[in-house]
Amino acid sequence: MSEFYQLGRGHSYTDDTETTKTGEAFVSYGKENNYPNFLINLYQKSAIHNALCNSISTWIYGDGVSSPEMNNKAESWAKFKFLFEQGLGKNTIQKCILDLKVHGGFYLSISYSVDRTTISEVNHMPFESMRVEPETENGESEFYLYSKNWANYRRVGFERIKAFDIDAKKEYPNQIACFKMYSVGQYYYPKPDYQGGINYIELDKNVSEFHLANIRNGLAPSFMINFNNGIPSEEKRQAVKSSIENELSGASNAGKFIVSFSDDRNNSPEITVLPNSDADKQYEFLSKEITNKVMISHRVVSPRLFGVNSDGGGLGNNADELRTASILFEDTVVNNYRAILLEAMELIMAECGTPIKLEFVSKNPFQSEEKDVKRDVEEIEASMEVDMSDEDGDVWLEYLADKGEQ
């Protein structure tokens, strides 16, 4: 008589629900209040996800923020530069963009001047350091909470800061403004736009850990363990199973080995190696599947935009496809992020008493190419005196029109 047990762990999802616990002054983001840190871990450990977040964030920022009113509103433009483009390395805008991409929202610390007539300082607040109080009877959350370490907030404590409210600036000169994407099913905290691909992003992270552990541990294959000294009680079987499972299952335990002790050869455990057939094809499939699904979750319209060619090789020379994909991606994805950021910055500038219209300067190489063509046409038109009634003039106008369309 024998009994067979299959070792291995089922996948446990990191909880992302908004939970209000009795006795706590904030709404937990996940039952363990650690979902922002989970997203950061995925960002840091998945190569594909990390590259996409960084590349798309850079695309959103482009060549920075400009204004069509910078010449007419010099004071407002100088105020904007002072408030948002300070800082070493990444400025406030770039930090907000990365938080918006990774978490689906961002927080800004807003400080009013001593006389409360204007905003004197705007600083980025790390998304993972912020939590929100439950809403009050008026249906709004009136305070945000800041802590350097929410995993140990009982020891390090937290700071209670007033939510952005222009009517309360005299009493609360330091406030927090939260700007976020709308997320279905969420009320207090946003979800990132790649939420549907979380499993594949986590899979990418685990596959890399598996291969690394397997290399470090000698590329040992999978195996089955059969104990030949009788069938113990259910409690004992579960204890043995759990012990082996903890030692050997999981991506980081790939390739580990077992040390067995027995009083004679007849009672020694029997270990049968299970050959992994077509392992190379399985890994190749996983690699392509992960890449495709993560790209889809980030709404990438063409992998070629990010240097991924499904046909092999590099970007290729399909300029028309790249141009179309680039314009489509900017219109359908990038500009949606920019709209949130621009609304936030213009709102704050208006509250400063120095309103100004803002816009992002695109770094799209194909848009630059189109602008260059249009500029060339305008320069040719300006350098030539064309008689509109002249037959030759009509020919030149047709030529210039054709050139502008190309």
SEBA-134122 format. One record per residue (C-alpha): x negated, y, z; residue in three letters. Coordinates in steps of 0.25 Angstrom, whole numbers, plus 5000, padded with zeros to 4 digits. Each point is the difference from the previous one (the first is absolute). Example, Ala and Ser with C-alpha at 12.3 -4.5 7.8 and 13.67 -1.06 7.14 Angstrom:
<nodes>
+------+-------+------+------+
: east : north :   up : code :
+------+-------+------+------+
: 4951 :  4982 : 5031 :  ALA :
: 4994 :  5014 : 4998 :  SER :
+------+-------+------+------+
</nodes>
This chain:
<nodes>
+------+-------+------+------+
: east : north :   up : code :
+------+-------+------+------+
: 5000 :  5000 : 5000 :  MET :
: 4995 :  5014 : 4997 :  SER :
: 5005 :  5014 : 4999 :  GLU :
: 4995 :  5011 : 4991 :  PHE :
: 4999 :  5015 : 5003 :  TYR :
: 4997 :  5011 : 4990 :  GLN :
: 4991 :  5010 : 5006 :  LEU :
: 5001 :  5015 : 4996 :  GLY :
: 5006 :  5013 : 5004 :  ARG :
: 5013 :  5006 : 4994 :  GLY :
: 4999 :  5014 : 4996 :  HIS :
: 5004 :  5010 : 5011 :  SER :
: 5004 :  5014 : 4994 :  TYR :
: 4995 :  5012 : 5007 :  THR :
: 5013 :  5006 : 5006 :  ASP :
: 5003 :  5014 : 4994 :  ASP :
: 5014 :  5003 : 5007 :  THR :
: 5002 :  5013 : 5008 :  GLU :
: 5003 :  4996 : 5014 :  THR :
: 5004 :  5008 : 5012 :  THR :
: 4996 :  4993 : 5013 :  LYS :
: 5005 :  5003 : 5013 :  THR :
: 4991 :  5008 : 5009 :  GLY :
: 4992 :  5005 : 4988 :  GLU :
: 5000 :  5015 : 4995 :  ALA :
: 4998 :  4997 : 4985 :  PHE :
: 5005 :  4991 : 4989 :  VAL :
: 4991 :  4989 : 4997 :  SER :
: 4995 :  4997 : 4986 :  TYR :
: 5002 :  4985 : 5000 :  GLY :
: 5002 :  4992 : 5013 :  LYS :
: 4986 :  5001 : 5003 :  GLU :
: 4999 :  5014 : 4996 :  ASN :
: 4988 :  4997 : 4991 :  ASN :
: 5006 :  5001 : 4986 :  TYR :
: 4992 :  5012 : 4995 :  PRO :
: 4987 :  4993 : 5005 :  ASN :
: 5004 :  4988 : 4992 :  PHE :
: 5002 :  5008 : 4987 :  LEU :
: 4986 :  5007 : 5003 :  ILE :
: 4994 :  4986 : 5001 :  ASN :
: 5006 :  4996 : 4987 :  LEU :
: 4994 :  5012 : 4994 :  TYR :
: 4986 :  4997 : 5005 :  GLN :
: 5000 :  4985 : 4997 :  LYS :
: 5007 :  4999 : 4987 :  SER :
: 4990 :  5004 : 4988 :  ALA :
: 5012 :  5002 : 4990 :  ILE :
: 5009 :  5007 : 5009 :  HIS :
: 4988 :  5009 : 5006 :  ASN :
: 4996 :  5004 : 4986 :  ALA :
: 5014 :  5003 : 4995 :  LEU :
: 5003 :  5009 : 5013 :  CYS :
: 4987 :  5007 : 4998 :  ASN :
: 5002 :  5002 : 4985 :  SER :
: 5014 :  5004 : 5000 :  ILE :
: 4997 :  5010 : 5012 :  SER :
: 4989 :  5006 : 4991 :  THR :
: 5010 :  5001 : 4988 :  TRP :
: 5010 :  5007 : 5009 :  ILE :
: 4990 :  5010 : 5004 :  TYR :
: 4995 :  5002 : 4987 :  GLY :
: 4991 :  5013 : 4999 :  ASP :
: 5007 :  5006 : 5012 :  GLY :
: 5012 :  5009 : 5003 :  VAL :
: 5001 :  5013 : 4992 :  SER :
: 5011 :  5011 : 4999 :  SER :
: 5006 :  5008 : 4988 :  PRO :
: 5001 :  5011 : 5010 :  GLU :
: 4986 :  5000 : 5005 :  MET :
: 4997 :  5013 : 4993 :  ASN :
: 5013 :  5007 : 5004 :  ASN :
: 5000 :  4995 : 5014 :  LYS :
: 4985 :  5001 : 5004 :  ALA :
: 5003 :  5000 : 5015 :  GLU :
: 5009 :  4988 : 5000 :  SER :
: 4990 :  4992 : 4991 :  TRP :
: 4989 :  5004 : 5010 :  ALA :
: 5009 :  4995 : 5012 :  LYS :
: 5003 :  4987 : 4993 :  PHE :
: 4985 :  4997 : 4997 :  LYS :
: 4997 :  5003 : 5015 :  PHE :
: 5011 :  4991 : 5005 :  LEU :
: 4999 :  4988 : 4991 :  PHE :
: 4986 :  4999 : 4994 :  GLU :
: 4991 :  5000 : 5012 :  GLN :
: 4993 :  4988 : 5006 :  GLY :
: 4988 :  4992 : 4997 :  LEU :
: 5001 :  4989 : 4990 :  GLY :
: 5014 :  4999 : 4997 :  LYS :
: 5009 :  5012 : 5002 :  ASN :
: 5013 :  5000 : 5007 :  THR :
: 5008 :  4998 : 4986 :  ILE :
: 4991 :  4988 : 4997 :  GLN :
: 5002 :  4994 : 5013 :  LYS :
: 5015 :  5002 : 4999 :  CYS :
: 5000 :  4993 : 4986 :  ILE :
: 4993 :  4988 : 5005 :  LEU :
: 5010 :  4998 : 5012 :  ASP :
: 5012 :  5002 : 4991 :  LEU :
: 4994 :  4989 : 4991 :  LYS :
: 4997 :  4990 : 5011 :  VAL :
: 5011 :  5003 : 5010 :  HIS :
: 5011 :  5007 : 4992 :  GLY :
: 4999 :  5013 : 5008 :  GLY :
: 4991 :  5010 : 5007 :  PHE :
: 4999 :  5009 : 5012 :  TYR :
: 4996 :  5014 : 5001 :  LEU :
: 4996 :  5008 : 5013 :  SER :
: 5005 :  5014 : 4999 :  ILE :
: 4995 :  5011 : 5009 :  SER :
: 5006 :  5014 : 5001 :  TYR :
: 4993 :  5013 : 5002 :  SER :
: 5000 :  5006 : 5014 :  VAL :
: 5011 :  5010 : 4996 :  ASP :
: 5008 :  4988 : 4993 :  ARG :
: 5001 :  5008 : 4987 :  THR :
: 4992 :  4991 : 4991 :  THR :
: 4994 :  4986 : 5000 :  ILE :
: 4985 :  5001 : 5004 :  SER :
: 4996 :  4985 : 4998 :  GLU :
: 5004 :  4988 : 4993 :  VAL :
: 4993 :  4986 : 5002 :  ASN :
: 5002 :  4986 : 4995 :  HIS :
: 5004 :  4990 : 5011 :  MET :
: 4997 :  4985 : 4998 :  PRO :
: 5013 :  4993 : 4997 :  PHE :
: 4996 :  4988 : 5009 :  GLU :
: 4999 :  5009 : 5012 :  SER :
: 5014 :  5006 : 4999 :  MET :
: 5013 :  4994 : 5006 :  ARG :
: 5014 :  5007 : 5001 :  VAL :
: 5010 :  5001 : 5011 :  GLU :
: 5014 :  4994 : 4999 :  PRO :
: 5010 :  5010 : 4994 :  GLU :
: 5008 :  5008 : 5010 :  THR :
: 5015 :  5003 : 5000 :  GLU :
: 4998 :  5010 : 4988 :  ASN :
: 4995 :  4989 : 4992 :  GLY :
: 4986 :  5005 : 4999 :  GLU :
: 4986 :  4996 : 5006 :  SER :
: 4995 :  5012 : 5007 :  GLU :
: 4986 :  4995 : 5004 :  PHE :
: 4989 :  4992 : 4994 :  TYR :
: 4990 :  4993 : 5008 :  LEU :
: 4985 :  4999 : 4997 :  TYR :
: 4990 :  4990 : 5006 :  SER :
: 4986 :  4996 : 4996 :  LYS :
: 5003 :  4985 : 5002 :  ASN :
: 5015 :  4995 : 5001 :  TRP :
: 4995 :  4986 : 5002 :  ALA :
: 4995 :  5005 : 5014 :  ASN :
: 5009 :  5012 : 5002 :  TYR :
: 5003 :  4997 : 5014 :  ARG :
: 4986 :  5003 : 5004 :  ARG :
: 4996 :  5011 : 4990 :  VAL :
: 5013 :  5007 : 5001 :  GLY :
: 5007 :  5008 : 4989 :  PHE :
: 5003 :  5015 : 4997 :  GLU :
: 5015 :  5004 : 4998 :  ARG :
: 5000 :  5011 : 4989 :  ILE :
: 5013 :  5007 : 4995 :  LYS :
: 5005 :  4997 : 4986 :  ALA :
: 4999 :  5011 : 4990 :  PHE :
: 5011 :  5010 : 5003 :  ASP :
: 4998 :  5015 : 4996 :  ILE :
: 5011 :  5004 : 5010 :  ASP :
: 4991 :  4994 : 5012 :  ALA :
: 4987 :  5006 : 4996 :  LYS :
: 5000 :  5010 : 5011 :  LYS :
: 5001 :  4989 : 5011 :  GLU :
: 4992 :  4990 : 4992 :  TYR :
: 4989 :  5006 : 4992 :  PRO :
: 4994 :  4986 : 4997 :  ASN :
: 5009 :  4991 : 4991 :  GLN :
: 5000 :  4988 : 4992 :  ILE :
: 5006 :  4999 : 4986 :  ALA :
: 5003 :  4986 : 4994 :  CYS :
: 5002 :  4999 : 4985 :  PHE :
: 5003 :  4986 : 4994 :  LYS :
: 5006 :  4992 : 4989 :  MET :
: 5014 :  4995 : 5001 :  TYR :
: 5000 :  4985 : 5003 :  SER :
: 5013 :  4992 : 5000 :  VAL :
: 5003 :  4994 : 5013 :  GLY :
: 4990 :  5009 : 5008 :  GLN :
: 5004 :  5012 : 5009 :  TYR :
: 4988 :  5004 : 5008 :  TYR :
: 4988 :  4995 : 4992 :  TYR :
: 4998 :  4999 : 4985 :  PRO :
: 4995 :  4988 : 4992 :  LYS :
: 4989 :  5001 : 4989 :  PRO :
: 5005 :  4998 : 4986 :  ASP :
: 4992 :  4987 : 4998 :  TYR :
: 5008 :  4994 : 5012 :  GLN :
: 5005 :  4989 : 4990 :  GLY :
: 4986 :  4995 : 4998 :  GLY :
: 4995 :  4999 : 5014 :  ILE :
: 5000 :  4985 : 5000 :  ASN :
: 4991 :  5000 : 4987 :  TYR :
: 4991 :  5011 : 5006 :  ILE :
: 4998 :  4991 : 5013 :  GLU :
: 4998 :  4988 : 4991 :  LEU :
: 4989 :  5007 : 4993 :  ASP :
: 4993 :  5003 : 5014 :  LYS :
: 5002 :  4986 : 5005 :  ASN :
: 4994 :  4994 : 4987 :  VAL :
: 4988 :  5008 : 5001 :  SER :
: 4998 :  4996 : 5015 :  GLU :
: 5003 :  4985 : 4996 :  PHE :
: 4989 :  5001 : 4989 :  HIS :
: 4990 :  5007 : 5009 :  LEU :
: 5002 :  4990 : 5012 :  ALA :
: 4999 :  4988 : 4990 :  ASN :
: 4987 :  5005 : 4995 :  ILE :
: 4995 :  5002 : 5014 :  ARG :
: 5004 :  4987 : 5005 :  ASN :
: 4995 :  4991 : 4989 :  GLY :
: 5011 :  4999 : 4990 :  LEU :
: 5006 :  4988 : 5008 :  ALA :
: 5013 :  4994 : 4993 :  PRO :
: 5013 :  4998 : 5007 :  SER :
: 5003 :  4987 : 5007 :  PHE :
: 5010 :  4992 : 5008 :  MET :
: 4997 :  4995 : 5014 :  ILE :
: 5005 :  4986 : 5005 :  ASN :
: 4998 :  4996 : 5015 :  PHE :
: 5000 :  4985 : 5001 :  ASN :
: 5001 :  4999 : 5015 :  ASN :
: 5015 :  4999 : 5001 :  GLY :
: 5012 :  5010 : 5000 :  ILE :
: 5000 :  5009 : 5012 :  PRO :
: 5012 :  5007 : 5006 :  SER :
: 5007 :  5011 : 4992 :  GLU :
: 4994 :  5011 : 5010 :  GLU :
: 4986 :  4994 : 4998 :  LYS :
: 5002 :  4999 : 4984 :  ARG :
: 5004 :  5015 : 5000 :  GLN :
: 4988 :  5004 : 5009 :  ALA :
: 4990 :  4993 : 4990 :  VAL :
: 5007 :  5005 : 4988 :  LYS :
: 5000 :  5015 : 5005 :  SER :
: 4985 :  4998 : 5004 :  SER :
: 4996 :  4996 : 4986 :  ILE :
: 5009 :  5010 : 4994 :  GLU :
: 4993 :  5012 : 5008 :  ASN :
: 4986 :  4995 : 4996 :  GLU :
: 5002 :  4997 : 4986 :  LEU :
: 5012 :  5007 : 4993 :  SER :
: 5000 :  5014 : 4995 :  GLY :
: 4992 :  5007 : 4990 :  ALA :
: 4989 :  5004 : 5009 :  SER :
: 4998 :  4985 : 5004 :  ASN :
: 4998 :  4994 : 4986 :  ALA :
: 4989 :  4990 : 4999 :  GLY :
: 4998 :  4997 : 5015 :  LYS :
: 4997 :  4986 : 5005 :  PHE :
: 5005 :  4991 : 5011 :  ILE :
: 4991 :  4994 : 5011 :  VAL :
: 5007 :  4987 : 5005 :  SER :
: 4996 :  4992 : 5013 :  PHE :
: 5005 :  4985 : 5002 :  SER :
: 4997 :  4988 : 5009 :  ASP :
: 4998 :  4990 : 4988 :  ASP :
: 5001 :  5000 : 4985 :  ARG :
: 5014 :  4994 : 4999 :  ASN :
: 5006 :  5012 : 5008 :  ASN :
: 4993 :  5011 : 4992 :  SER :
: 5008 :  5009 : 4992 :  PRO :
: 5001 :  4997 : 4985 :  GLU :
: 4998 :  5013 : 4991 :  ILE :
: 5004 :  4999 : 4986 :  THR :
: 4995 :  5011 : 4990 :  VAL :
: 5012 :  5005 : 4992 :  LEU :
: 4994 :  5005 : 4986 :  PRO :
: 5005 :  5013 : 4995 :  ASN :
: 5003 :  4997 : 4986 :  SER :
: 4999 :  5012 : 4990 :  ASP :
: 4996 :  5009 : 5011 :  ALA :
: 4993 :  5010 : 4990 :  ASP :
: 5013 :  5001 : 4992 :  LYS :
: 5008 :  5003 : 5013 :  GLN :
: 4990 :  5011 : 5004 :  TYR :
: 5001 :  5006 : 4986 :  GLU :
: 5015 :  5000 : 5001 :  PHE :
: 5000 :  5006 : 5013 :  LEU :
: 4991 :  5011 : 4996 :  SER :
: 5008 :  5004 : 4988 :  LYS :
: 5013 :  4998 : 5008 :  GLU :
: 4996 :  5009 : 5011 :  ILE :
: 4994 :  5011 : 4991 :  THR :
: 5013 :  5000 : 4992 :  ASN :
: 5009 :  5001 : 5012 :  LYS :
: 4992 :  5010 : 5007 :  VAL :
: 5000 :  5009 : 4987 :  MET :
: 5015 :  4998 : 4999 :  ILE :
: 5002 :  5004 : 5015 :  SER :
: 4992 :  5013 : 4997 :  HIS :
: 5009 :  5003 : 4987 :  ARG :
: 4987 :  4999 : 4991 :  VAL :
: 5006 :  5001 : 4986 :  VAL :
: 4987 :  4995 : 4994 :  SER :
: 4989 :  4993 : 5007 :  PRO :
: 4990 :  5006 : 4989 :  ARG :
: 5002 :  5013 : 5008 :  LEU :
: 4992 :  4994 : 5011 :  PHE :
: 4990 :  4992 : 4992 :  GLY :
: 5007 :  4987 : 5000 :  VAL :
: 5001 :  4994 : 4986 :  ASN :
: 5009 :  4987 : 5000 :  SER :
: 4993 :  4996 : 4987 :  ASP :
: 4986 :  5000 : 5007 :  GLY :
: 4989 :  5010 : 4999 :  GLY :
: 5001 :  5015 : 5003 :  GLY :
: 5010 :  5011 : 4997 :  LEU :
: 5000 :  4997 : 4985 :  GLY :
: 5002 :  5011 : 4989 :  ASN :
: 5015 :  5001 : 5000 :  ASN :
: 5001 :  5015 : 5002 :  ALA :
: 5015 :  5001 : 4996 :  ASP :
: 5004 :  4990 : 5011 :  GLU :
: 4991 :  5007 : 5011 :  LEU :
: 5006 :  5013 : 4996 :  ARG :
: 5014 :  4996 : 5000 :  THR :
: 4998 :  4992 : 5013 :  ALA :
: 4993 :  5012 : 5007 :  SER :
: 5011 :  5010 : 4997 :  ILE :
: 5010 :  4990 : 5004 :  LEU :
: 4993 :  4997 : 5013 :  PHE :
: 4998 :  5014 : 5004 :  GLU :
: 5015 :  5004 : 4996 :  ASP :
: 5006 :  4988 : 5008 :  THR :
: 4991 :  4998 : 5011 :  VAL :
: 4990 :  5010 : 5003 :  VAL :
: 5009 :  5012 : 4999 :  ASN :
: 5010 :  4994 : 5010 :  ASN :
: 4989 :  5001 : 5010 :  TYR :
: 4996 :  5014 : 4996 :  ARG :
: 5014 :  5005 : 5002 :  ALA :
: 5000 :  4995 : 5014 :  ILE :
: 4987 :  5007 : 5003 :  LEU :
: 5003 :  5013 : 4993 :  LEU :
: 5013 :  5001 : 5007 :  GLU :
: 4993 :  4999 : 5013 :  ALA :
: 4989 :  5010 : 4997 :  MET :
: 5010 :  5010 : 4994 :  GLU :
: 5009 :  4999 : 5013 :  LEU :
: 4989 :  5003 : 5009 :  ILE :
: 4995 :  5011 : 4991 :  MET :
: 5014 :  5006 : 5001 :  ALA :
: 5000 :  4999 : 5015 :  GLU :
: 4987 :  5007 : 5000 :  CYS :
: 5006 :  5012 : 4994 :  GLY :
: 4992 :  4998 : 4987 :  THR :
: 5008 :  4992 : 4991 :  PRO :
: 4993 :  4995 : 4987 :  ILE :
: 5003 :  4991 : 4989 :  LYS :
: 4991 :  4988 : 4999 :  LEU :
: 4996 :  4989 : 4990 :  GLU :
: 4990 :  4989 : 4999 :  PHE :
: 4990 :  5001 : 4989 :  VAL :
: 5000 :  4987 : 4992 :  SER :
: 4987 :  4992 : 4997 :  LYS :
: 5006 :  4992 : 4989 :  ASN :
: 4990 :  4999 : 4989 :  PRO :
: 5010 :  4999 : 4989 :  PHE :
: 5008 :  5012 : 5005 :  GLN :
: 4987 :  5008 : 4999 :  SER :
: 4998 :  4994 : 4986 :  GLU :
: 5013 :  5006 : 4996 :  GLU :
: 4997 :  5013 : 5006 :  LYS :
: 4987 :  5001 : 4993 :  ASP :
: 5007 :  4997 : 4986 :  VAL :
: 5010 :  5011 : 5003 :  LYS :
: 4989 :  5010 : 5004 :  ARG :
: 4993 :  4997 : 4987 :  ASP :
: 5012 :  5002 : 4992 :  VAL :
: 5003 :  5014 : 5007 :  GLU :
: 4985 :  5004 : 4998 :  GLU :
: 5001 :  4997 : 4985 :  ILE :
: 5013 :  5007 : 4999 :  GLU :
: 4994 :  5012 : 5007 :  ALA :
: 4988 :  5001 : 4992 :  SER :
: 5007 :  5000 : 4986 :  MET :
: 5010 :  5010 : 4995 :  GLU :
: 5011 :  4992 : 4993 :  VAL :
: 5010 :  5007 : 4991 :  ASP :
: 5013 :  4993 : 5003 :  MET :
: 5005 :  5003 : 4986 :  SER :
: 4987 :  4994 : 4993 :  ASP :
: 5001 :  4986 : 4995 :  GLU :
: 4986 :  4997 : 5005 :  ASP :
: 5005 :  5005 : 5014 :  GLY :
: 5011 :  4990 : 5000 :  ASP :
: 4990 :  4989 : 4997 :  VAL :
: 4991 :  5004 : 5012 :  TRP :
: 5013 :  5001 : 5009 :  LEU :
: 5003 :  4985 : 4996 :  GLU :
: 4986 :  4996 : 5002 :  TYR :
: 5000 :  5006 : 5014 :  LEU :
: 5013 :  4994 : 5004 :  ALA :
: 4995 :  4986 : 4996 :  ASP :
: 4987 :  5002 : 5008 :  LYS :
: 5008 :  5005 : 5012 :  GLY :
: 5009 :  4987 : 5000 :  GLU :
: 4988 :  4991 : 4999 :  GLN :
+------+-------+------+------+
</nodes>
